Structures are given as C-alpha cells and as structure tokens.
Amino acid sequence: MSRWQEKKRREAEFALEKELAEGGNNFNENMVAADVRDAAMGKGEDELFEKKLSKEEKKALAKAKRDAKKKAKDSKGGKKSEGKNNQEKDDEEEKKSEDAFDISNLSSKEQKRQQLLDDLNDNDILVTYEAKKGGMHANARDINVGGVTVSFHGRPLIEETEIIINYGNRYGFIGPNGSGKSTVLKAIAARAIPIPDAIDIFYLDGEYEKSDKTALEAVFEVNDEVNELEARAEQLNNAMAETGDDEGKQADIQSQLEMVYDKLDALDVNTAEARAAEILFGLGFTPQMQKMTTKEFSGGWRMRVALARALFLKPEFLLLDEPTNHLDMEAVLWLEDYLAGWDKILFFICHSQDFMNNVCTNIVRLDPTYKKLRYYSGNYDMYVQTRRDQDMVQTRAYEAEQRDIADIQDFISRFGHGTVKMVRQAQAREKLLQKKLEAGLTEPPEEMKQWDWTFPDAGQLPVPVLAIEKVSFAYPGGDNLYHNVDFGIDLQTRVCLVGPNGAGKTTLFKLICGDLYPTKGQIKMNSHLKISRFTQHFEEKLDLSMTPLDFFKEKVMPKETIERIRALLGRYGCTGGMQSQVMNQLSAGQKARIVFAIISHEKPHLLLLDEPTNPLDMESIDALARCLKNFKGGVVVISHDMRLISQCAEEIYVCNDKSVTKYQGDIMSFKLHTKKENTARLAQHQNG
C-alpha cells in the first residue's frame, strides 16, 4: 500500500469513528468523495480485484449514503426537513461533496496521479485487470499485468490482454487512428494498473504553463522533486531503524534508499543549469530564447519546454504521446539521437517510421480487431518483417484448418444418413469436429487496411500557375522574414519545404493564400486556380458539435444524397458508426481523415499541406502518399516525416536565412547533412 493510500485509509477510519461517536451529525463529506473515486478505479491498489462499479452503482451508493445520513438525523430527534426544497438542497450539497477532493496535502506526483484518475473517471474510462497471488515487490522495475481491459464509454479498447513493460527497453506504441492508444497511455500514467512504487512515472500530456519563469528556469528547477526525494529518504531511514534484526526487510529498504540517492545524484543542482541548457539547445532554443519567459512563447514552443523538462528529470518511466509533432526536422533528429541512448523505460506513441527505426528496441501494436496488445522485438522495420512472416504462417494454418472443417462437414452432410457403416464414420468425424471447435480454431490474421484516397483531377491550367516574384515580408515591428524570394509553382510541382521552426514555412503558405500580403514584391496566380489547404489547426475546418454525416449534408455537400456522402467518408476511413458520432469524440487522426474528404470534394488544382502526417497512422500516411503521387495537380508540403517525403516529394526546398532555396539532393542526403550540422552546432555550444 502506498503512503497516500495509507494516509487516506487512516483519515477514513478516523472520520468513521467520529461519525459513530456523534450519531451521524457530522458525516465526513470528503470521505464520500474518496469512496466514490476509489470505487471508480477498484478502490486503489489495496483492493485491486473487486468488481469496478458502474455509473448506476455509483449513484446508488451515493443515494444510500444520503438516505443513511437523513435517517441518522431523524433518529436523533433533530429538526426535520422543512419541505421538499430543503431536501433537494441537501441532496445537491451531498452530490457536490462526491466531486470535492482536497489534493493540496498530496505531493506533486500524487496530485498529478489524482488528476489523471479524475480525468479517467470524468471521461467514463474504466480499467480492470486480473489478480495475482503474492503481489508486487516494492523494488521491482518491470511491469507485468494480465487480463487488462480498458473501456471508453462502455466500448472495450483492449480486452483481457497483457501489459508487459521491461526496464531498459524503448517501446514504440502503434495502432490505427481511433483504436485507443492515447487512452491506454493515460491509464498506465494514472497507475490504474499495478505498477511498482519504485518506478516513478512522467507523462507528458501538455505544454508548459505561461509564467514569468524563463525557459531555462522552467526546465532545471527541481526543488519539489528534491524535497520529495529527501522526505522519502528520511522515511526509509526511519523505517530502517524500526526493522530491528530483520535482514530481509533491511535489504529491501537499503535497495530503495540507494535508488532514492541515485535520483538525487542525477538531479545534482550544481550541474542542473548546464544540462538543461544543453537539452533546450538541442530542441532549438538559442541562448537568447532560453532567457525568455515561458509566457512569451507560443503553444508549440511551450510544448518543447515541457518535453525538455521531461528529458531533464529522466524518470524511470517516460510516457510520450507523439513527441515529434511540434518539432522541426533539426529538433527531431536531435531528439532521435537523445532517446536512442535512453537507458530506463521509454513508452511512446509515434507514427514516424524513421524515428522508431532509430529509437525503438520493441514495438507494441494495439490490434483493434481482437482488442489485444501485440509485442514485437526490434525496431519498426523488424516489426514489419516479423509481422509479415507471422501473418503468412497464421494464414496458412487458418486456411488449412478451414479446408479440414469444410471436408468434415461435407462428409457428414453426404453420409450422415446412409448405411450404418457410413453413419458411424460420419458420427466419428462429427466428434472430431466438435473437439476441434472446443480446442479453439486458428484466428485469421488482422486485416491490413489500405485506404483508397484520391483527389479528383480539376483540369489543366496554362503556365504560369503561380509565381512568387521578388517577395519580401516582415510582420509589423519585426525584421524581414523573407527578402527577395523568387520561385514558381505549376501543376507538376512536388515540393517539400523544410527548415527550422520560425523560418517562415507556414507564413509562406499564408502569403500564397492571401491571408498575408508581401511588404515588397508580388504573388501572381492564374485566376482560375483553386487551392486547398491542410493546416496544423485542421480541426478549425470542422464543426465539432456535429456528426460527420450531418456536417457534410448541411455544410459541405447539401445537394448530394446521403449515399454519396457515406461513400466519400468511407473512402477516407470514416466508416460505420463513426459517421454518426459527434466529431468532438473522435481522435485527431479520425478528424484529419474527414478534412481530407472535404479537400477531395473541393477538387483543387494546388494542395498546400502543413504537417499533414502529425495526426495520421501508418496506413493513412501511406494512403496519403499514394494519393499525392497520383494527383494531377501541384503539391507543396511542409513535413518532417521521412516516410511521406521519400514517397511523394521530387524536390526539397529549404526555408532559412530569409530565403527559399532548392536543395541539391534527396531527403536522405538532406537528413545526413542536417545531422552533421547539428553535431557541429552542439559541439560548439558545449565548448562555449
């Protein structure tokens, strides 16, 4: 039992004793809130194996406690309720108490965990797992839990599966959009499954707050962590003094103490600032930017600050959800090298093949067909080969088994009513078939879906389609972002724009679309040119309060039949019940597919895509790449995803130093060139 659970147990016992002593007049409302939260998660880790309560059961429990309180008051002869309104007021106050929970006395880690548990509860996410005899050793560093089920609004995401995470491994967590990867990640981060106390968890779930702290201070300030570790060390030393001559307990406590002191050494305040500065520099913060306050940064840069802090603290168990999404290619390459040397537990959601090839020691796939987690050793390429081989063997076994069953059933149907001899043979084969069915049949392998994305041909346009002539641009009060930029775009263009964040890649798209105007020069385009755009804030193109079907019928394709709309949405992976689900409940990847369906309907001549792979899974990235290769119009894409760029980009243009210049080489040579520059830049920074 953790320190927090022990503390809450003692508080609950004290409150109950007080209630009994006072006849029920001073019922502890915080105790009700604690009971309800504990019930939602199986009552913590001390009662892990009791049945989790449904919403109806929780309401019944709360109502029973309210009735008990009222009954106790009446039996004491107190003042009776003055009508229905007073009773309703009491009920409302009691209900509010169910949500009231004071976490101010908890440590920062315990507060974070409680917030995550509340988030699971608020979003109707339920986690269950099977009991294990003997429990966990406090100093264990591996996680092994069986029979895990995670459900979202009553729908199972994973069911009766194993979660196996071993110390020292780096896991890439993959699966189709909407399969529940982020929800499973949150459940692990909230310790909704048994995780040894010795494993401290850091879950990066949002950007750093706006504050007056500089970026550097935000990363290296470790007062809370140091205080908690020192308090833990004192607690262990006191426990050591109370063990007497029990050598087994002494050895366990000594092991925990060593781990605490190792963590304190890793947070050495004497070197903290230098280490934090090095991490920030690798993530793209210049020395000047490191001195800026966090409230001066955009959300994307504050996300980098939060990532830098996670790397600086170096927890035993680091959980990341799409860590490359807010980074430019230079920062992605630095992070790739940094995480490749991570020697604790790393578990992250990612859809970048190149990144996972260089970081991962293991791949975990969420199989949405059978609701299981599948484990593979090696990086992403090794996973692909292993899965192909396994699927081939499984397919052969499945097909052979189905042929045997068909032969037996055919024999039974033909000879089950013939001569005595043949009837006996048919009965014997029927028993054999029954045994096969009872033993369990081989399942067919999970189907690898290939989406048929297509953007229709909008027709040809005479050259020049779009010309950027001697364009300069600066935001009001700022320096030039571009100076004398010249280049053209036609319907055969297949260009990828790369360069550091802040170099003006997204600004260039805004200039082309007319959202911004050049301070000098001009942008000429054919009057019939139709442009469609995918932005990093693509959700703004949708009304998230509507279902995809209603949105298309009312705002996108009002003159088309429901059947045509269903067919278009289905082609982009929005199928079945998803078409009638409110879009606010869909994953980012599912919403992105709907936006691509809109773009298809718009029939553009030119596509401007700003980081289109960020929300997409592997299958969708491949579908987009095939679609762009076959598209008859022009394509300009901003991306750091090597998988997409290598499949569809014919030219690389670099945005940097106020210019846009063509790179002489392919994306792989650009990556190697950038890595060399990164190494030299970091060495120069380290040497002062």
HUHU-V81918 format. One record per backbone hydrogen bond with DSSP energy under -1.0 kcal/mol. NH is the residue of the N-H (numbers start at 1). CO is the residue of the C=O. Records with the same first field share a line. If there is no record, write none. Layout:
NH = CO + CO
This chain:
6 = 2
7 = 3
8 = 4
9 = 5
10 = 6
11 = 7
12 = 8
13 = 9
14 = 10
15 = 11
16 = 12
17 = 13
18 = 14
19 = 15
20 = 16
21 = 17
22 = 18
24 = 19
32 = 28
33 = 29
34 = 30
35 = 31
36 = 32
37 = 33
38 = 34
39 = 35
40 = 36
41 = 37
42 = 39
43 = 38
50 = 47
53 = 39
58 = 54
59 = 55
60 = 56
61 = 57
62 = 58
63 = 59
64 = 60
65 = 61
66 = 62
67 = 63
68 = 64
69 = 65
70 = 66
71 = 67
72 = 68
73 = 69
74 = 70
75 = 71
76 = 72
77 = 74
78 = 73
83 = 81
87 = 83
88 = 84
89 = 85
90 = 86
91 = 87
92 = 88
93 = 89
94 = 90
95 = 91
96 = 92
97 = 93
99 = 96
106 = 103
111 = 107
112 = 108
113 = 109
114 = 110
115 = 111
116 = 112
117 = 113
118 = 114
119 = 115
120 = 116
121 = 117
122 = 118
123 = 119
124 = 121
125 = 120
126 = 151
128 = 149
130 = 146
140 = 137
143 = 165
145 = 163
148 = 161
149 = 128
150 = 158
151 = 126
152 = 155
153 = 124
155 = 152
157 = 150
158 = 150
159 = 371
161 = 148
163 = 145
165 = 143
169 = 166
171 = 346
172 = 362
173 = 348
174 = 364
179 = 176
184 = 180
185 = 181
186 = 182
187 = 183
188 = 184
189 = 185
190 = 186
191 = 188
192 = 187
198 = 138
199 = 196
202 = 317
204 = 319
205 = 203
208 = 302
215 = 292
216 = 290
218 = 214
219 = 215
220 = 216
221 = 217
226 = 222
227 = 223
228 = 224
229 = 225
230 = 226
231 = 227
232 = 228
233 = 229
234 = 230
235 = 231
236 = 232
237 = 233
238 = 234
239 = 235
240 = 236
241 = 237
242 = 238
246 = 243
247 = 245
250 = 246
251 = 247
252 = 248
253 = 249
254 = 250
255 = 251
256 = 252
257 = 253
258 = 254
259 = 255
260 = 256
261 = 257
262 = 258
263 = 259
264 = 260
265 = 261
266 = 262
267 = 263
268 = 265
271 = 268
275 = 271
276 = 272
277 = 273
278 = 274
279 = 275
280 = 276
281 = 277
282 = 278
283 = 279
284 = 281
285 = 280
290 = 286
292 = 289
294 = 213
295 = 211
296 = 293
297 = 294
302 = 298
303 = 299
304 = 300
305 = 301
306 = 302
307 = 303
308 = 304
309 = 305
310 = 306
311 = 307
312 = 308
313 = 309
314 = 310
317 = 200
318 = 345
319 = 202
320 = 347
322 = 349
325 = 322
327 = 324
332 = 328
333 = 329
334 = 330
335 = 331
336 = 332
337 = 333
338 = 334
339 = 335
340 = 336
341 = 338
342 = 339
345 = 316
346 = 169
347 = 318
348 = 171
349 = 320
350 = 173
356 = 352
357 = 353
358 = 354
359 = 355
360 = 356
361 = 170
362 = 170
363 = 376
364 = 172
365 = 374
366 = 174
367 = 372
371 = 367
372 = 367
374 = 365
376 = 363
378 = 361
383 = 379
384 = 380
385 = 381
386 = 382
387 = 383
388 = 384
389 = 385
390 = 386
391 = 387
392 = 388
393 = 389
394 = 390
395 = 391
396 = 392
397 = 393
398 = 394
399 = 395
400 = 396
401 = 397
402 = 398
403 = 399
404 = 400
405 = 401
406 = 402
407 = 403
408 = 404
409 = 405
410 = 406
411 = 407
412 = 408
413 = 409
414 = 410
415 = 411
416 = 412
418 = 415
423 = 419
424 = 420
425 = 421
426 = 422
427 = 423
428 = 424
429 = 425
430 = 426
431 = 427
432 = 428
433 = 429
434 = 430
435 = 431
436 = 432
437 = 433
438 = 434
439 = 435
453 = 451
466 = 489
467 = 524
468 = 487
469 = 522
471 = 485
472 = 520
473 = 482
478 = 475
481 = 473
482 = 473
483 = 658
485 = 471
487 = 468
489 = 466
493 = 490
495 = 635
496 = 651
497 = 637
498 = 653
503 = 500
508 = 504
509 = 505
510 = 506
511 = 507
512 = 508
513 = 509
515 = 510
516 = 510
519 = 472
520 = 472
522 = 469
524 = 467
526 = 465
529 = 526
532 = 606
534 = 608
540 = 537
541 = 538
542 = 539
546 = 543
549 = 579
551 = 547
552 = 548
553 = 549
554 = 550
555 = 551
557 = 552
560 = 557
565 = 561
566 = 562
567 = 563
568 = 564
569 = 565
570 = 566
571 = 567
573 = 570
574 = 569
575 = 573
578 = 575
579 = 576
580 = 577
581 = 578
583 = 546
584 = 544
585 = 582
586 = 583
591 = 587
592 = 588
593 = 589
594 = 590
595 = 591
596 = 592
597 = 593
598 = 594
599 = 595
600 = 596
601 = 597
602 = 598
605 = 530
606 = 530
607 = 634
608 = 532
609 = 636
610 = 534
611 = 638
614 = 611
621 = 617
622 = 618
623 = 619
624 = 620
625 = 621
626 = 622
627 = 623
628 = 624
629 = 625
630 = 626
634 = 605
635 = 493
636 = 607
637 = 495
638 = 609
645 = 641
646 = 642
648 = 644
649 = 645
650 = 494
651 = 494
653 = 496
654 = 661
655 = 498
656 = 659
659 = 656
661 = 654
663 = 652
665 = 663
670 = 666
671 = 667
672 = 668
673 = 669
674 = 670
675 = 671
676 = 672
677 = 673
678 = 674
679 = 675
680 = 676
681 = 677
682 = 678
683 = 679
684 = 680
685 = 681
686 = 682
687 = 683
688 = 685
